[in-house]
Amino acid sequence: MPALPRPASGPGSRYTARAATTRRRTTPHTDIAALSRILTARDLWLTRMLNEHRVLTTHQIASLAYTSLRSAQRRLRTLHHHAVLDSFRPLTQTGSAPEHYTLGPAGAAVLAAHAGCDLTDLGWRPSHTGRVAYSPSLGHDLGVNELLVHLAAHGRTAATTGLPLWLSERSCARRWGDIVRPDAYAHYADGDLLLPFFLEYDTGSQPLSRVEAKLTGYAAFTTTTASARPALLIHTRTASRDQALRRRLATAARELDLNIATSSADFTTTEPWGPWWSPLAPGDTRRTTLTHLATRWPRLSPACELEPTDADTALTLPVPPLPPATGAGS
């Protein structure tokens, strides 16, 4: 996989997004029912993933769902041709960016049909891809997705590890937005060990004081929901930003009794499950693995409101981070 992307604008920016104009569709698909002949279970999973996480690159999709980059590219071109997916390619200062995929008009219609709702209930608009492509948070969103894609894809090669659960920022806001608004929530599993965690993906664009202010919300979450105690992982852009955050947050983390670990893209680019995370607490702060964090913090427990309720719909249920098992021809 490529290195974690930089923000689309501001500190550390590398590129300005622009919509791709070279991938034409010869005939748009207007008969949604006809798509049932070509869409596989993996294709339908991908429409749900893009509705949940907004944008994924070719490399990210290939890591999660395909045996090779070439097979992913071939299938994604087919889905783009039928308007199941939309795509754009950001302008880079050097080299070229991979194709970035979003939910297309036909994919949105199929997803709404599966959920038994109208397209307006899905929240999808014809301007969806343009808004994603030119969003000032594009680099941030891609960085969050890249980090968690690495963790989820790890489960394809290591059967006992991976991400059994991954919620986007939007899903987190729907569940807990009155208390906390993390960039993601996930469960990292290694055998019988489970690390439930909130993720704060820090690009360096916010002052340290604003990051510190967020800790009171996470402390409130653990006190108002006594049975829920997830960890908080803070991922930064550089090691220097990581050290600055640690100095600023150490006292608050101790006083609020929060289980926090930090790391940066200098370490986690390809193997974020490895020994790159440093606990923010008195005592041993040497970098360690996510698995060791789960053993170090035995009081951890998953967040509340994860079990399906009567209020949930097919659109609000968590999307499995990996697709269903498919045959070779799928």
N, C-alpha and C positions, 0 to 999 in steps of 0.2 A: 504494500500500500504506500501511497505517497505520504510525505510528512504532513502533519496537521496544518491546515490552512491558516493564513493570517487574516485579520479583520479586513472587511471590504473597504473601510475608510478609517481615517484617524491613525493613532499610534500603531506602528508596525504594519500598515497596509501594504498590500502587494499588487492589488489590481482593482479596477473598477468594473462592475458587472455590466454586461450588455447582452441583449437577447441574441441567440444564434439565428442566422438568416439563411443557412446553407442546407437545412434539412427540410425539404418540401414534402408535403403530402399530396399525392396525385389526386386522390378522391377521398374526401372525408367520410367517415363511417357514420351514417345517420340511423341505421337499423341496429339498435342496441341488442335486440334479440338474436340477430345473426352472429354477434360476437360470441355467443355461448358455444359455437362450434369450434372456436379457436382458443378461448381463454382457459388456461389450466388453473389448478389450485394454487400453484406458485404465482401465476399472474394476478389472481384475485388477492392473494396475500400481499403482493407488492402494491396494489392500489390502496389497501388498508394502511400499509406502512407509510406511503407517501401522504396519505390524508393525515396520519398521526404526526409525522416528523417533517413534513413540508418539502424537503429537498434532500436527495441522495445522489451522489456521483456514481458514475459507471463502476469505479473501483470498489466503492462501498457496497453496491448491490451485488457485484460479483463475489465479494468476500462472504456475504451473507447467504447467497442462494445458488451460486453456480460453481462448476468445477474448474472453469477457466475464464479468463477475461474475454477471450474471443467468443465463447458460447454466450456469455452475457451480452456482449455487444450485438451479436446477431439477433437475439431474442428482443432486446430493447429497441432495435431498429424496427422490428415488426410491430411491436406495441406502439411505437411512435407513429408509424405509418397509419395505423388504425385509430389514432387519436386517443388511445387509452392513456398514453403518457404525452406530456409536453416536455420540451427540453430547451436549454440554453447553454451557451459556453462563454464564461466570463473572459474578458480581455485581460491578458497578463502582460507584465512589463518584459518578461523574458519567457521563452518557450510557449507552451500552449496548455490550457487547462482542460481537464476531462469534461465530458458532457455532464451537465447537471440535470437531473430528471425531477419533474413535478407531476402532479395528477392532471391528466388531460381531460377534455370535455367528455369523451366517451367513457373514460375510466370513472369520472365522477358520476355519470349517469348510471353506470353499472353498479357502482358502490351504493348509490341511493336506492336502486331497485332491489338489491340484496337486503338492504336495511328496511325496506318497505316505507320509504319516506320520499318527500319531494326534494328536488335538487337544492332548493332554497334552504331546507333544513340542514343540508350538509355544510352550508356555509361557503360553497365553492362559487366563484365568479369567473366570467370569461377573462378578466384581467389578472387572474391568480398568478400565472407564471411571470408576468411582467412585474407584479408587486414583489415576488420573491427575488427575481433577478436584480432588481434595483434597490432592494431593502438594505438600509445601512447595517442591519444585523446579520447579513448573509454570512460573513466570515465567522462570526460568533456561532451561528446555528450550525454551520458546517463543522466547526471545531468540536462542538458538543456531540454531534452525530458521529464524527470520526473516532473520537475516544470510545464511545459506547459500541460502535460497530466492531472495533478491535476486540473488545471484551466479549461481545456476542459471538463473533466468528471464531474465537478461540475454542468455543464449545464444539465446533465441527471437527477439530483435530484432537481435542482432549475431552473424552466422553464424560468425565465426571465434573468438568468445570464449565463455566459460561454464565450467561445472563438469562435466567428463567423469566425475568420481568424487566421491562423498560418502558417508562412513561415519559412522554414529552413534557415540555414546559407548559403547553396548553392543557394537557390532562392533569398536571399537578395543580395548576391554577383552578381548574374546575373542582377539584377535590378539597384543596387546602388553601385556596387563595386568600381567605380571610386571615390566615395566620402566617404562612410562608409561601414564597413563590420561587422555588428552585429552578435551575435550568433543566433538570431531569431528576427522576427518581428511578432507582434500579435495585435489583438483587443480584449480587455476585455469589455464585455457589461453587464450592469445591468439595465434592463428596458430601458429607453430612454437615459441613460448615456453611453458614449463610452470612453474608455481609449485606444487610439492607442499608442503602445510603442515599442521601440527597447529594446532588452535584451542583457546585457553583463553578462555572467556567469563566475565569477572570481573564480578560484580554488586556488589562492595564488601562482601560479607558475611564474607569471610575476612581475617584479618590479613595484612599485607604479608609477614611472615616465612614464612607458609605458602605464599604464591605463590612466594616466592624458593626455598623448599625443593624445589619441583617441578622447578627447572631442572637439578638433578643427575640426575634421571631422563632428561630429554631429552638431556643430555650423554652419559649411559651408552648411550642408544639409538644415537647416532651413532658411538660407539666400538666397541660390541659388534657392530654391523652395519655394517661398513666401507663397503659400497656404498650405504648409505641415509643421506641427509642432507636431510631436509625442513626447511623454515623453521618458525618458531614465531610465530604471530600471536596477540597478546594484545589482546582487545577489552574495554574497560571501560565503565562506565556514564556517567561524566562526565569532562570534561577535567581537572578537579582530581585525580581518582583516577588518571588516566593519568599525570599529572606525578609524583605520589607514587610510583607503581610504577616509573617510569623512574629516578628517583633511587635507589630501593632496589635495582633489578636491574642497574644499569649495570656495576658492578664484577664481579658474578658472571657476567654475559653475556660480558664480555671475557675473563675467566679461563677460562671453559668453552668459549670459541670457538663460541658459538651465534649463528645468524642469526635475530634477533628483531626484529619491528616491532610497534608498538602504535598503537592508535587508540581512539576512544570514540564513543558514540552521539550525541554532539554533532555529529559529522561524517558518520557512515556510515549515517544513517537510511534513505536511499533509494538511494544509489549507492555501496555499499561497495567497488567496484572502482576508484573515483576517487582523486584525490590526497589521501588522508586518513591514510596510514600513515607513521609516522616510524620509521626504523631505530634500533635501540638499539645504537649502536656509535660509536667515536671517528670524527671527521670530519663529513661532511655528514649532519645528522639532520633536514633539512627534509622535510616531508610529501610523499609521492610515491604513485604508483599501484601496484597489484599487478603490473602488467606491468613497470614499472621495477624493482621488487624482484627479479623473475626475472632481469633483465639485470645488476643490481648484485651478485647472489650467484651467479656462474656455477658454483660447486661443488655447487649443490643437486641432489638426486636423490630419486626416490620412495622411500617406505618399503618394507620387505621384506614378504613374505607376502601380497602382493596377487594373485598369480596363482592361479587355481583349482587345487586338488589333489584327490586321491582322497578326502580327508577331508571335502571340502566337500559340502554338499547344496544343494537349491534354496532353502533358508531361510538359508544362510550366505553365499551369493554376493552381491556388491554389487548394490544396486538402482539402475538408471539414474536420475539426478536428474530427467530429463524423460521423459514417456510416449512410447510408440511412436507413429509417425505414424498418424493416424486420419482417417477420412472425415468429412464434414460432419455426417452423421447419427449419429455414434458418441457 
